[in-house]
Amino acid sequence: MLLNTNNRNNLIVKGARCFQKLPIGKFQPLERLLIPNQRLKDNNLPIIFLLALPRSGSTLIYQSLIHSFQPLYLSNLWNLFAELPYIGSIINTSFSKVYTSDFKSQYGFIKGVNGPSEGFKFWSYWTNSFLDERENILNNSSNSFTKVCYLRSILKELTSLDNPILAGYL
């Protein structure tokens, strides 16, 4: 069962976690060059956050919303590139296909590269918010505002009022 992608302890998931530990954030200056348009005038950021307690049916709602509205969402593949959100979105749209769900998950983990991710690594990195309060203190940096502004500019580029981003976070 090493390749069962619904198991958090399988070889693929372990490899992905190792990949996430690489310092890919060092490539952010390159990523900035790839962003085609910086829409600074428009103040709207069409984002929908699904905030819920664990084991409350949030994963099912998350999958249902993706099926119903087909918004932009953070997939398991895109989540691997947490520190490079624009490059992650390009890779995600290039390699993923239309997501169809079997509406199954294992404690919030949805199998497959196209499967929606709650994006713990992604949102922790960009907002400096962690589950452990000690990590919040250790990682509370003065560049938090700069990071959020950078992510906001990327999400503005990727979304529109017709195509919002849907994010689930527990």
C-alpha positions in Angstrom: 0.0 0.0 0.0 3.0 2.3 -0.4 1.4 4.0 -3.4 -2.1 4.4 -2.0 -2.5 8.2 -2.3 -5.3 8.3 0.3 -2.7 7.3 2.9 -0.7 10.1 4.5 2.1 7.7 5.2 2.7 6.5 1.7 5.8 7.0 -0.3 4.4 9.8 -2.6 3.1 11.9 0.3 6.4 11.4 2.2 8.3 12.5 -0.9 6.1 15.6 -1.3 6.7 16.6 2.3 10.4 16.3 1.7 10.0 18.5 -1.4 8.2 21.1 0.7 11.2 21.4 3.0 13.4 22.5 0.2 14.2 26.3 0.1 12.2 26.9 -3.0 11.3 30.4 -1.7 14.7 31.5 -2.8 13.2 31.6 -6.3 10.6 34.3 -5.5 12.6 37.1 -7.3 12.4 34.9 -10.5 8.7 34.4 -9.8 8.1 38.2 -9.6 9.4 38.5 -13.2 6.9 35.9 -14.4 3.8 37.8 -13.2 2.4 39.4 -16.3 0.2 42.2 -14.8 0.1 43.8 -11.4 -3.5 45.0 -11.1 -3.0 47.4 -8.3 -5.9 49.7 -9.0 -8.6 47.0 -8.4 -9.0 46.6 -4.6 -11.2 43.5 -4.9 -9.8 40.1 -4.1 -12.4 37.5 -4.9 -11.6 34.8 -2.3 -13.9 32.5 -0.4 -12.6 31.0 2.8 -14.2 27.9 4.3 -13.4 28.0 8.0 -14.6 25.0 10.1 -13.8 22.8 12.9 -12.3 19.3 12.2 -14.7 16.5 11.6 -17.6 18.9 10.8 -18.2 18.0 7.2 -16.0 20.9 5.8 -14.1 18.6 3.4 -17.4 17.5 1.9 -18.6 21.1 1.6 -15.3 22.1 0.1 -15.5 19.4 -2.6 -19.2 20.2 -3.3 -18.4 23.9 -3.8 -15.6 23.0 -6.2 -17.9 20.8 -8.2 -20.7 23.4 -8.2 -18.9 26.6 -9.1 -15.5 25.3 -10.4 -13.5 28.1 -8.8 -9.8 28.3 -8.6 -8.7 26.2 -5.5 -5.5 25.1 -3.9 -4.8 21.6 -5.0 -2.4 19.1 -3.5 0.0 19.8 -6.4 -0.2 23.6 -6.0 0.3 23.2 -2.2 3.7 21.7 -2.9 4.8 25.1 -4.2 3.6 27.0 -1.2 6.4 29.5 -1.3 6.0 30.1 -5.0 2.3 30.6 -5.5 2.4 32.0 -9.1 4.7 29.2 -10.3 2.6 26.7 -8.4 -0.5 27.9 -10.1 1.1 27.6 -13.5 2.3 24.1 -12.8 -1.1 23.2 -11.4 -3.0 24.4 -14.4 -0.5 22.8 -16.8 -0.5 19.3 -15.2 -4.0 19.0 -13.7 -7.2 18.1 -15.3 -10.8 18.9 -14.3 -11.3 17.7 -10.8 -13.9 15.0 -10.2 -14.4 13.8 -6.7 -15.5 10.5 -5.1 -16.3 12.7 -2.1 -14.0 10.6 0.1 -11.2 11.8 2.4 -9.1 10.6 5.2 -9.3 13.2 8.0 -9.4 16.0 5.5 -6.7 14.6 3.1 -8.1 14.1 -0.4 -6.2 11.8 -2.7 -4.7 12.8 -6.0 -2.7 15.8 -7.3 -5.9 17.5 -8.3 -7.6 16.9 -5.0 -8.3 20.0 -3.0 -5.9 20.8 -0.2 -6.6 22.7 2.9 -3.2 24.2 2.4 -1.8 24.2 5.9 1.8 24.7 4.7 0.6 27.4 2.1 -1.4 29.5 4.6 1.1 29.1 7.4 3.9 30.3 5.3 2.0 33.4 3.9 0.2 34.4 7.1 2.8 33.3 9.7 0.0 31.5 11.5 0.6 28.1 13.0 -1.3 25.7 15.1 1.4 25.8 17.9 1.6 29.2 19.6 5.3 28.8 20.1 5.8 28.6 16.3 3.8 31.8 15.9 6.3 33.6 18.2 9.3 32.1 16.5 8.1 32.8 13.0 6.6 36.3 13.7 8.7 38.3 11.3 8.6 41.9 10.4 8.1 41.0 6.7 4.7 39.5 7.3 2.9 42.5 5.7 5.2 42.4 2.7 4.5 38.6 2.3 0.7 39.1 2.5 0.9 42.0 -0.1 2.9 39.8 -2.4 0.4 36.9 -2.1 -2.5 39.4 -2.6 -1.0 40.7 -5.8 -0.6 37.1 -7.2 -4.1 36.1 -6.2 -5.5 39.3 -7.8 -3.7 38.2 -11.0 -5.1 34.7 -10.9 -8.7 35.5 -9.9 -11.6 37.5 -11.1 -15.1 38.1 -9.9 -16.3 35.4 -12.2 -13.5 33.0 -11.1 -12.8 33.4 -7.4 -10.4 31.3 -5.4 -11.9 28.9 -2.8 -9.8 28.1 0.2 -10.5 25.6 3.0 -8.6 25.9 6.2 -9.2 24.2 9.5 
